[in-house]
Amino acid sequence: MKYRNLLFDLDHTLWDFEKNSKATLDELFTEFELNRYFQSFNEFLDIYHRINNMLWSQYGKGKISKNIVKYHRFIHSLKEGGCDDNNFATLMADEYVKRSPCKTFLIKGAMELVQSLKGSYNLHIITNGFNEVQYKKIHFSGLRPYFDNIYTSEDAGYQKPDVGFFQYVFTNSRIKPNNSLVIGDNLKTDIRGAKDAGIDTVFFNPDNKKDSIGATYVIGNLVELMSLL
C-alpha cells in the first residue's frame, strides 16, 4: 500500500463542529437568558460567528493569545447586544469551553470509516485548537480508540498550514511524507499546509467548493475515501 499513515483533520472533517457548537450556544442562549440582549438566537449566532472567525484569524497569525480568543469572542458578542458585563461574558465563555467538546455529533460516515480503517492503516489526528478542548472532543465522541496519535497545534508550537506543524509530526513519529495522506476540509490549513510539506492530500469537500490549491484527491463524502486507498 502506498499510504500507511492517514492523517485526519478533526473539526469539520470527523467531528461536526458546526452542529456541536450550535447546540452548545443554543443551550447557553436559553440558560443565560440572552433574549434580553438579542432579538433571536440566530442574531446572536451571526454576531458570535463573525467575531469568533476574526479572532481565530488573528490567533493564527500569532497576534493574540488563545485566552483572548476564548473570552473576547463572548465579551465582544455580548457588547454588540448591549451587555457590557465582562464577568457575565467570562462565565459564558468558560461554560462554552466546558460543554462544547462533550457534544458527540460526528460528520456522517466518520465512525464507520475509522472502524473500517483501523487495523489496516495507522490513523492519526492533526488539529489546530486548544488541547483541553480537542482531547475532550476525541474522547467523548468515541473516536479515541481508533487513533494511534493525536497532534495538536498547541503541542507543536505551530498551526497548520505552517510547515513547522508537519515537521513536528515527522520528528515525533515514523510518519514520512511519502507514506502518508492528509484528509481535511480546509483548503488553506489542511490541503495547502500538507502540500507544502510534500504530503498527498484528500480534500473533503461536501459543499462542492472550488479546489484552488490542487489537492491530490477530492471527495464529497467520507465513504469515498475507501476507494482511494
C-alpha angles and dihedrals in degrees: 000000000000094000120052098160123054113194113198128195110225113211115065090359103064105352113056097233097176095051095043095045093047092050091052095046090048089055092050093045089057099039095046091043094233090169082088088072106025131049091225144355090255091057090053091045093053092050093046093050093050093051095040093052091049093051093046089052090054091046090052089055091051093247098122138024127252091251090059089055093045097052108022095058086066097036093054095040092054092045089058087055091051100260112125097176107122093184090056091049092047091054090052091049092053091048092050093053090046097049108031099066090051091064113104109205111133130191110269110277096010098118094043090050097052091044089056094046099045111105095021097060139025106250123205137173121222113188144164114220145073117317095224089056103038096049091052091052091053093047101044095043091056095243099116099085091058099056128079097197140009118209118191131187090235092059093041095049088226134081124224126285090041109104087225089072092057093043087055089055092049095049094048099050146018090267113128129184094243096055099040140085126196118212117194146139100224117084094200104041102029108026101032092041095050093042091053088051092052098253126136113243143209114206108211099211113170091156093055095238121176112268101228094167102053108243118201090238136008125207132182096203134020095247089067090068090076092065091057097055 
